[in-house]
Amino acid sequence: MRLLLRRLCLTGAVLLAGCGGIRQGLAEEGYLQQQLYDYAYDVPLDSLWTGAKELTGRGEEATEQGVRTFSVPALNGEGDVPESYGLLLRGWESEGRSYVRVFRVRQGDPAPNLSDPAARAVELELRLLERFHPEDARRFQEGARLAGQRAR
């Protein structure tokens, strides 16, 4: 019986440590998603769009009703985009501010719900933010680190 209790205690400790790491990662990603959700740039859309396309690679570009889209076929697991996923970029201007959103898209699936923050490629959006506003990117990363520590 003692042996069984020791094993259960050890298993519980291992599970708690592992779950703490998972909670930390989820809290960090959730914090970044929240911060990037409505983020607007004071950079002209042409410059921002060019920078976003450089980060993502080759693809097909289109413009419809003032909204630019850029589709990138499946990648080889770069950044936070796993294999068999491509990217969809959307860019637009509103009230003198520029917006670019990057979404992960599974090949063959319908387009993602564009209001779903979980569909966003947060790591790529953060890299874009680092190019144009490194001080905001550092602030967001520090906030995500603190959110992860609190969740753990």
Salt bridges, closest charged atoms under 4 A:
ASP42 OD1 - HIS133 NE2 2.88
ASP46 OD1 - ARG68 NH2 2.50
GLU54 OE1 - ARG131 NH1 2.74
GLU61 OE1 - LYS53 NZ 2.70
ASP80 OD2 - ARG104 NH1 3.53
ASP109 OD2 - ARG106 NE 3.80
GLU125 OE2 - ARG120 NE 2.62
GLU135 OE2 - HIS133 ND1 3.73
ASP136 OD1 - ARG139 NH2 2.90
GLU142 OE2 - ARG145 NH2 2.39
